[in-house]
Amino acid sequence: MKEIKDSLLKGKLQAAVVNPELIYHSDQLLVASHKSLYNHKNNLLKTKTPYTELLYNLFPSKSIRDSLKTFGAQDEGTAAIFVLFSEKNELSEDIKKSVKGSLVSVDKIVDHRNLKSIKKIYKISEDINDEETILNLILSKMACKEFLL
């Protein structure tokens, strides 16, 4: 994972590499991606690229540094979610070369999530266990962070 992180920092890899342990559902990625592309199109990015903007949009607070550190590629991680913005529906050769392991469907997100960490980051009570409620709380916190102090 360190090689992938180095490639990102050097600008050789054009993608968002997301820590899968903190993704509860693929809808999080869809909301963050949509907001990132909208902000990019309208010159409203709070970060340098649409890819770092995606990581920022996943985080429940306004700290850019913490969002990149928390949701970005982890040195000790063994799995990652790659998000690309492209008009073509194909993986880039750079990403194919970077991945040492197998590519799996986005449907496998639940196999990698860490519910305890997710609840901690999004400040969700341990008593809440309904999947739909948890997802709605996460998406609400992502969508509303710009309006909160």
C-alpha positions as CSV (number, residue, x, y, z in Angstrom):
1,M,0.0,0.0,0.0
2,K,2.9,2.3,0.6
3,E,3.8,2.2,-3.1
4,I,0.3,3.2,-4.0
5,K,0.4,6.1,-1.5
6,D,3.7,7.3,-2.9
7,S,2.3,7.2,-6.5
8,L,-0.6,9.3,-5.4
9,L,1.6,11.9,-3.7
10,K,3.8,12.1,-6.8
11,G,0.8,12.6,-9.0
12,K,1.5,9.4,-11.0
13,L,-1.8,7.8,-10.0
14,Q,-5.1,9.6,-10.9
15,A,-7.6,8.1,-8.5
16,A,-8.9,8.4,-5.0
17,V,-7.7,5.5,-2.9
18,V,-10.1,5.0,0.0
19,N,-9.7,3.0,3.2
20,P,-12.5,0.4,2.9
21,E,-12.8,-0.2,6.6
22,L,-14.6,3.2,6.9
23,I,-17.0,2.7,4.1
24,Y,-20.4,1.4,5.3
25,H,-22.2,1.3,2.0
26,S,-21.4,2.1,-1.7
27,D,-23.9,5.0,-1.4
28,Q,-21.3,6.9,0.6
29,L,-19.0,6.8,-2.4
30,L,-21.7,7.9,-4.7
31,V,-22.7,10.9,-2.6
32,A,-19.0,11.9,-2.1
33,S,-18.2,11.4,-5.8
34,H,-21.2,13.5,-7.0
35,K,-20.4,16.3,-4.6
36,S,-16.7,16.2,-5.7
37,L,-17.6,16.4,-9.4
38,Y,-20.1,19.1,-8.9
39,N,-17.6,21.2,-6.9
40,H,-14.9,20.6,-9.6
41,K,-17.3,21.6,-12.4
42,N,-18.3,24.8,-10.6
43,N,-14.7,25.7,-9.3
44,L,-15.8,25.2,-5.7
45,L,-13.1,22.6,-4.7
46,K,-11.9,22.9,-1.1
47,T,-9.0,20.6,-1.9
48,K,-6.5,20.5,-4.8
49,T,-8.1,17.7,-6.9
50,P,-11.5,16.0,-7.3
51,Y,-9.9,12.9,-5.8
52,T,-8.9,14.5,-2.6
53,E,-12.2,16.3,-2.6
54,L,-13.9,12.9,-2.5
55,L,-12.0,11.9,0.6
56,Y,-12.9,15.3,2.2
57,N,-16.5,14.7,1.3
58,L,-16.5,11.4,3.1
59,F,-15.4,12.9,6.3
60,P,-18.0,14.3,8.7
61,S,-16.1,17.4,9.7
62,K,-14.3,20.2,7.7
63,S,-10.7,19.2,8.4
64,I,-9.0,18.5,5.1
65,R,-5.9,17.1,6.8
66,D,-7.9,14.7,9.0
67,S,-10.1,13.6,6.0
68,L,-7.1,12.7,3.9
69,K,-5.4,10.9,6.8
70,T,-8.5,9.0,7.9
71,F,-10.1,8.0,4.6
72,G,-7.0,7.9,2.4
73,A,-4.8,4.9,1.7
74,Q,-3.4,3.4,4.9
75,D,0.3,2.3,5.0
76,E,-0.6,-0.9,6.9
77,G,-3.8,-1.6,4.9
78,T,-4.2,-4.7,2.8
79,A,-7.3,-3.5,0.9
80,A,-8.4,-0.3,-0.8
81,I,-11.2,1.1,-2.9
82,F,-10.1,2.9,-6.0
83,V,-12.4,5.6,-7.3
84,L,-11.8,7.1,-10.8
85,F,-13.5,9.8,-12.7
86,S,-13.4,9.0,-16.3
87,E,-15.7,9.2,-19.4
88,K,-14.5,5.7,-20.3
89,N,-15.7,2.8,-18.3
90,E,-12.4,1.1,-17.8
91,L,-9.6,1.0,-15.3
92,S,-6.4,2.8,-16.1
93,E,-3.3,0.8,-16.8
94,D,-1.5,2.6,-13.9
95,I,-4.0,1.3,-11.5
96,K,-3.9,-2.2,-12.9
97,K,-0.1,-2.2,-12.4
98,S,-0.4,-0.8,-8.9
99,V,-2.7,-3.4,-7.5
100,K,-1.0,-6.4,-6.2
101,G,-3.9,-8.8,-5.5
102,S,-7.3,-9.2,-6.9
103,L,-9.9,-6.7,-8.1
104,V,-13.3,-7.3,-6.6
105,S,-16.7,-5.9,-7.1
106,V,-17.9,-2.9,-5.1
107,D,-20.5,-5.2,-3.6
108,K,-17.8,-6.6,-1.4
109,I,-17.5,-3.4,0.6
110,V,-19.3,-5.0,3.5
111,D,-16.6,-7.6,3.8
112,H,-14.0,-5.0,4.7
113,R,-16.0,-2.5,6.8
114,N,-15.2,-1.9,10.5
115,L,-18.5,-1.0,12.1
116,K,-16.9,0.1,15.4
117,S,-14.6,2.6,13.6
118,I,-17.4,3.8,11.4
119,K,-19.6,4.5,14.3
120,K,-16.8,6.4,16.1
121,I,-16.0,8.6,13.2
122,Y,-19.6,9.5,12.4
123,K,-20.5,9.7,16.2
124,I,-23.2,7.1,15.9
125,S,-24.5,5.5,19.1
126,E,-23.5,1.9,19.8
127,D,-27.2,1.2,20.5
128,I,-28.1,1.9,16.8
129,N,-27.9,-1.3,14.8
130,D,-30.4,-0.9,12.0
131,E,-28.5,-0.9,8.7
132,E,-30.8,1.7,7.0
133,T,-30.7,4.0,10.0
134,I,-26.9,3.8,10.2
135,L,-26.6,4.6,6.5
136,N,-29.0,7.5,6.7
137,L,-27.1,9.0,9.6
138,I,-23.8,8.7,7.7
139,L,-25.1,10.2,4.5
140,S,-26.8,13.1,6.5
141,K,-23.6,13.9,8.3
142,M,-21.7,13.9,5.0
143,A,-24.3,16.1,3.2
144,C,-24.7,18.6,6.0
145,K,-21.2,19.3,7.2
146,E,-20.9,22.5,5.2
147,F,-23.8,23.9,7.1
148,L,-22.6,23.1,10.6
149,L,-20.2,25.2,12.6
